[in-house]
Amino acid sequence: MAGIKVRNLQDDLNFGSRIEGLGWDNIEDPGVRDEINRVFEERGMIVFEDMEPSAKMQVAVSTVFGPLKDHPTKATPRDEETGDAAQGVIDMHYDPKGGNNDAGGLVEIDGKLLARFAPWHFDHCYNDELNRAGVLRSPIRAPEGGRTGFMDGIELYNNFRKDLRDRIEGLNIIYTLDTRLTKQRFGVNFKAMEDKSPSVLALLKEVAIFPRAMHPAVWTRKSGEKVFHVGPWMSVGIEHHENPEWDAFYDEVCHEINRLGKGTAAYWHDWKPNDMVIWDNWRMLHAVEGCDAKYERQTLRTTIKGDYGLGYFEDGKKIGEVYREVA
C-alpha cells in the first residue's frame, strides 16, 4: 500500500502542509488517516495534490476528518452531482453568461470589475455553531485571478498590532447572515455592485429570521495557542459596544486584517485541476481575490461537522428553533 508524502505549504510559513499520494488505495487505511489528521491539527490547513477530481473523492477526503454537515441556510445552492449521498456539498458557481447560481460577488477594485470576490471571513460565522472544517475544489477555474487566500489565526495573534489586539481580546464580535457585500460596514476596501439574483433574494428571507450570532475575537486552543479569529465580512460590530467610537476602532482592526492579508501573513492558493484544500474553520480566515467578471468560476465545498462551543445566538435560540418558528 502506497504511503503519503507530507511537506510544508511554504518554507516561510508556520502553518499549512501539502500532501501527495492520497488515493483510493490508501484513503481508508487507519494509519494514513491518523497521520493526515495529525498534520491537520498541527498545521491548520492541507493542500492535497494530484487528487482524482471527482465529487466522490471529495466526499471521501472529507470523511477522513469527520461526518459531513449540511449548510445551515436553505437558500444556498447544493451540488446536484452528489445528491442525497453527500449532504453539505454546496455549489458556488459564477457564469458571466447567466443561468447559474448567482451574480457572484461583483465588486470594483482599482477600476476593474471582479466576480466571486469574498472578503476575509470564517464559515458559518452567522451561526451559533462553527463547523470544524471545509474541503474545497475548483472544477472551473478562471485563467487568471480567482485565488483563495488563507490566514492562520495563531500567526495573526502573534503578529497583530499589539494596541489593537490587546483592546479587542476578551470581546465578542457580532455577525449576521446577510452576505451582501453592499452591506459590509467594516474593513471595506472595494466598491460592491448590488446583487438582486434569485439566490440572494431567497437568502434575504432567511436573514429576516436569523438572530445575530456572537463569537470571540480571540480564543485559546486546548494546545495553549491563542487564536485571533475576526472576520470583517458579515460582522456588524462588537457586542455591548455598538457606538461610533467602538465602530471606528473595529474598522481599524478590520483594515489591519486586510493589510496583513496582502503580505507574508497569508497564503494565496492558485488552483490546479487536481487540488483539494481543507482548512480548520476554528483557526483560519479565508478570502477570494476575485477574477475578471468575463470568466466563469466554480468551486464545490463540503463542510465537516463540529463546534468549538464558544458561539451563541443573541436571543439564546438554536438554529432548529429558528426554522421551526417559520415552518
C-alpha positions as CSV (number, residue, x, y, z in Angstrom):
1,M,0.0,0.0,0.0
2,A,1.4,3.4,-1.0
3,G,2.0,6.0,1.7
4,I,1.6,9.7,1.6
5,K,4.3,12.4,1.3
6,V,3.9,15.5,3.6
7,R,5.8,18.7,3.2
8,N,5.4,22.3,4.3
9,L,2.9,24.5,2.4
10,Q,5.7,27.1,2.0
11,D,9.0,27.2,3.8
12,D,8.4,30.8,5.0
13,L,5.0,29.9,6.7
14,N,4.4,28.4,10.1
15,F,1.1,26.9,9.0
16,G,-0.2,24.7,6.2
17,S,1.1,21.5,4.6
18,R,1.0,19.8,1.2
19,I,0.1,16.1,0.9
20,E,0.8,13.9,-2.1
21,G,-0.1,10.2,-2.6
22,L,-3.6,10.0,-1.2
23,G,-5.9,7.9,-3.3
24,W,-8.4,5.1,-3.3
25,D,-5.7,2.5,-2.5
26,N,-4.9,4.1,0.9
27,I,-7.6,6.6,1.9
28,E,-9.3,4.0,4.2
29,D,-6.0,3.0,5.9
30,P,-6.2,3.9,9.6
31,G,-2.5,4.8,9.8
32,V,-2.8,7.2,6.8
33,R,-6.0,8.8,8.2
34,D,-4.3,9.3,11.6
35,E,-1.3,10.9,10.0
36,I,-3.5,13.2,7.9
37,N,-5.5,14.3,11.0
38,R,-2.3,14.9,13.0
39,V,-0.9,17.2,10.2
40,F,-4.3,19.0,10.0
41,E,-4.4,19.6,13.8
42,E,-0.8,20.9,13.9
43,R,-0.7,23.0,10.6
44,G,-4.3,24.2,10.2
45,M,-4.7,23.5,6.5
46,I,-3.7,20.9,3.9
47,V,-3.4,21.2,0.1
48,F,-4.0,17.7,-1.3
49,E,-2.2,17.5,-4.7
50,D,-2.8,15.2,-7.7
51,M,-6.2,14.1,-6.5
52,E,-8.9,12.4,-8.6
53,P,-11.1,15.5,-9.4
54,S,-14.5,13.9,-8.6
55,A,-17.3,14.6,-6.1
56,K,-17.0,11.1,-4.8
57,M,-13.3,11.6,-3.9
58,Q,-14.1,15.0,-2.3
59,V,-16.6,13.3,-0.1
60,A,-14.2,10.5,0.8
61,V,-11.4,13.0,1.7
62,S,-13.9,15.0,3.8
63,T,-14.9,12.0,5.8
64,V,-11.3,11.4,6.9
65,F,-11.9,14.4,9.2
66,G,-15.4,13.6,10.4
67,P,-19.1,13.4,9.2
68,L,-20.4,15.9,6.8
69,K,-22.7,18.7,7.8
70,D,-25.4,20.3,5.7
71,H,-25.3,24.0,5.2
72,P,-27.3,26.0,7.8
73,T,-29.1,28.1,5.1
74,K,-31.8,26.6,2.9
75,A,-31.2,29.1,0.0
76,T,-27.6,28.1,-0.5
77,P,-27.3,26.0,-3.8
78,R,-26.3,22.3,-3.4
79,D,-24.2,20.2,-5.8
80,E,-26.5,18.1,-8.0
81,E,-23.9,15.5,-8.8
82,T,-23.6,14.1,-5.3
83,G,-27.3,14.5,-4.3
84,D,-28.5,12.8,-1.1
85,A,-25.3,10.8,-0.8
86,A,-23.4,13.9,0.3
87,Q,-25.3,16.4,2.3
88,G,-23.4,19.6,2.7
89,V,-21.8,19.8,-0.8
90,I,-22.5,23.3,-1.9
91,D,-22.0,24.8,-5.3
92,M,-20.5,28.2,-5.7
93,H,-20.8,28.8,-9.4
94,Y,-20.4,32.1,-11.3
95,D,-21.3,32.2,-15.0
96,P,-21.0,35.5,-16.8
97,K,-23.4,34.3,-19.4
98,G,-26.1,33.8,-16.7
99,G,-28.3,30.9,-15.9
100,N,-26.3,29.7,-12.9
101,N,-26.5,30.3,-9.2
102,D,-25.8,34.0,-8.6
103,A,-24.2,37.2,-9.7
104,G,-21.0,36.2,-8.0
105,G,-19.9,38.8,-5.5
106,L,-19.3,41.5,-8.1
107,V,-17.0,44.4,-6.9
108,E,-14.9,47.1,-8.4
109,I,-11.3,47.4,-7.2
110,D,-8.8,49.8,-8.8
111,G,-11.3,50.4,-11.6
112,K,-11.6,46.7,-12.5
113,L,-14.8,44.7,-12.3
114,L,-14.2,41.4,-10.4
115,A,-16.5,38.5,-9.8
116,R,-16.6,36.0,-7.0
117,F,-14.8,38.3,-4.6
118,A,-15.1,37.4,-1.0
119,P,-13.6,39.4,1.9
120,W,-11.8,37.8,4.9
121,H,-14.1,35.6,6.9
122,F,-14.7,32.3,8.6
123,D,-17.5,30.0,7.5
124,H,-20.9,29.9,9.4
125,C,-19.9,33.0,11.5
126,Y,-23.6,33.9,11.5
127,N,-24.5,30.6,13.2
128,D,-24.1,29.7,16.9
129,E,-22.0,26.7,15.9
130,L,-18.8,26.8,13.9
131,N,-18.3,23.8,11.6
132,R,-14.9,22.0,12.1
133,A,-13.6,22.5,8.6
134,G,-14.3,22.9,4.9
135,V,-13.0,21.0,1.9
136,L,-12.8,22.9,-1.4
137,R,-12.0,22.1,-5.0
138,S,-12.4,24.1,-8.2
139,P,-13.8,22.3,-11.2
140,I,-13.9,25.5,-13.3
141,R,-11.0,28.0,-12.8
142,A,-10.5,31.4,-14.3
143,P,-7.4,31.7,-16.5
144,E,-6.2,34.4,-14.2
145,G,-7.2,35.6,-10.7
146,G,-9.6,33.7,-8.6
147,R,-7.1,32.6,-6.0
148,T,-8.3,31.7,-2.5
149,G,-6.4,33.2,0.4
150,F,-5.8,31.7,3.9
151,M,-4.6,33.4,7.1
152,D,-3.8,31.5,10.3
153,G,-5.3,32.9,13.5
154,I,-2.3,31.8,15.6
155,E,0.0,33.8,13.3
156,L,-2.4,36.7,13.3
157,Y,-2.5,36.8,17.1
158,N,1.3,36.8,17.2
159,N,1.8,39.4,14.5
160,F,-1.2,41.7,15.0
161,R,-0.7,45.3,16.1
162,K,-0.5,44.9,19.9
163,D,-2.6,48.0,20.7
164,L,-5.5,46.8,18.6
165,R,-5.1,43.1,19.7
166,D,-5.0,43.9,23.4
167,R,-8.1,46.1,23.3
168,I,-10.2,43.6,21.4
169,E,-9.1,40.5,23.3
170,G,-11.9,39.3,25.6
171,L,-14.6,40.8,23.5
172,N,-17.2,39.2,21.2
173,I,-17.9,40.1,17.6
174,I,-21.5,40.3,16.3
175,Y,-22.2,38.5,12.9
176,T,-25.3,38.3,10.8
177,L,-26.4,36.1,7.9
178,D,-26.6,39.0,5.4
179,T,-23.8,38.2,2.9
180,R,-24.4,41.1,0.6
181,L,-21.2,43.0,0.0
182,T,-23.1,46.2,-0.3
183,K,-24.0,45.9,3.4
184,Q,-20.4,45.3,4.7
185,R,-19.5,48.1,7.1
186,F,-16.0,47.3,8.4
187,G,-12.7,46.9,6.5
188,V,-14.3,47.9,3.2
189,N,-11.6,48.2,0.5
190,F,-13.9,47.7,-2.6
191,K,-16.9,49.1,-4.3
192,A,-19.7,46.5,-4.3
193,M,-22.3,46.0,-7.0
194,E,-25.9,45.5,-6.0
195,D,-26.8,41.8,-6.2
196,K,-30.5,41.0,-6.9
197,S,-30.0,37.5,-8.1
198,P,-32.6,34.8,-7.1
199,S,-30.3,33.1,-4.6
200,V,-29.7,36.4,-2.8
201,L,-33.4,37.3,-2.8
202,A,-34.1,33.9,-1.3
203,L,-31.4,34.3,1.3
204,L,-32.9,37.6,2.5
205,K,-36.0,35.8,3.6
206,E,-33.7,33.8,5.9
207,V,-31.8,36.9,7.0
208,A,-35.1,38.2,8.4
209,I,-35.5,35.3,10.8
210,F,-31.9,34.6,11.8
211,P,-30.8,36.1,15.2
212,R,-27.4,37.7,15.4
213,A,-24.5,35.4,16.4
214,M,-21.6,36.1,18.8
215,H,-18.1,34.7,18.5
216,P,-15.0,35.7,20.5
217,A,-12.4,37.8,18.8
218,V,-9.7,35.7,20.5
219,W,-9.9,32.2,21.8
220,T,-7.4,29.7,23.2
221,R,-6.9,26.2,21.8
222,K,-6.5,23.1,24.0
223,S,-2.9,23.1,23.0
224,G,-2.5,26.5,24.5
225,E,-2.1,28.8,21.5
226,K,-4.3,31.9,21.3
227,V,-6.2,32.4,18.0
228,F,-7.2,35.8,16.6
229,H,-10.5,35.0,14.8
230,V,-12.2,38.1,13.4
231,G,-13.9,38.1,10.0
232,P,-14.8,41.5,8.6
233,W,-17.3,40.0,6.2
234,M,-20.8,39.6,7.8
235,S,-19.7,41.3,11.1
236,V,-21.7,44.2,12.3
237,G,-19.8,45.4,15.4
238,I,-18.6,44.5,18.9
239,E,-21.1,43.1,21.4
240,H,-22.1,45.7,24.1
241,H,-20.1,48.4,22.2
242,E,-22.3,49.4,19.2
243,N,-21.5,53.0,19.1
244,P,-19.4,55.3,16.8
245,E,-16.2,55.2,19.0
246,W,-16.0,51.4,19.1
247,D,-17.2,51.1,15.4
248,A,-14.2,53.3,14.4
249,F,-11.9,51.1,16.5
250,Y,-13.3,47.9,15.0
251,D,-13.0,49.3,11.4
252,E,-9.3,49.9,12.2
253,V,-9.0,46.2,13.3
254,C,-10.6,45.0,10.1
255,H,-8.3,47.1,7.9
256,E,-5.3,45.7,9.7
257,I,-6.6,42.2,8.8
258,N,-6.7,43.4,5.2
259,R,-3.2,44.7,5.4
260,L,-1.8,41.5,6.8
261,G,-3.7,39.6,4.2
262,K,-1.7,41.3,1.4
263,G,1.7,40.3,3.0
264,T,3.6,37.3,4.2
265,A,0.9,36.5,6.9
266,A,-1.3,35.0,4.2
267,Y,-1.1,32.1,1.7
268,W,-2.9,32.6,-1.7
269,H,-3.7,29.3,-3.4
270,D,-3.6,29.3,-7.2
271,W,-5.9,26.4,-8.1
272,K,-4.9,23.4,-10.2
273,P,-7.4,20.9,-11.6
274,N,-6.5,18.1,-9.1
275,D,-6.2,20.1,-5.9
276,M,-8.4,19.7,-2.9
277,V,-7.9,22.0,0.2
278,I,-9.1,21.6,3.7
279,W,-8.8,24.3,6.4
280,D,-9.5,24.5,10.1
281,N,-12.5,26.8,10.4
282,W,-11.9,27.4,14.1
283,R,-8.4,28.7,13.3
284,M,-8.2,30.1,9.8
285,L,-9.7,33.0,7.9
286,H,-10.1,32.8,4.2
287,A,-10.9,35.1,1.3
288,V,-11.2,35.1,-2.5
289,E,-9.4,37.7,-4.5
290,G,-12.0,37.7,-7.4
291,C,-11.4,37.2,-11.1
292,D,-12.2,39.3,-14.2
293,A,-16.0,39.2,-14.5
294,K,-15.8,37.9,-18.0
295,Y,-14.6,34.5,-16.7
296,E,-16.6,31.6,-15.4
297,R,-15.5,30.2,-12.0
298,Q,-16.9,27.3,-9.9
299,T,-15.9,25.9,-6.5
300,L,-17.5,23.0,-4.6
301,R,-17.3,22.8,-0.8
302,T,-18.0,20.1,1.7
303,T,-18.5,21.0,5.4
304,I,-17.2,18.9,8.3
305,K,-19.4,18.8,11.5
306,G,-18.1,20.1,14.8
307,D,-18.3,23.0,17.1
308,Y,-15.8,24.7,19.3
309,G,-18.5,25.6,21.8
310,L,-17.9,29.4,22.1
311,G,-20.6,30.9,19.9
312,Y,-24.2,31.7,20.7
313,F,-27.2,33.5,19.3
314,E,-28.1,36.8,20.8
315,D,-31.5,35.6,22.0
316,G,-30.2,32.2,23.1
317,K,-32.1,30.2,20.4
318,K,-30.7,27.3,18.4
319,I,-30.9,27.2,14.6
320,G,-33.6,24.4,14.7
321,E,-35.8,26.6,16.8
322,V,-35.5,29.4,14.3
323,Y,-36.6,27.3,11.4
324,R,-39.5,25.6,13.3
325,E,-40.9,29.0,14.1
326,V,-41.4,29.8,10.4
327,A,-42.2,26.3,9.2
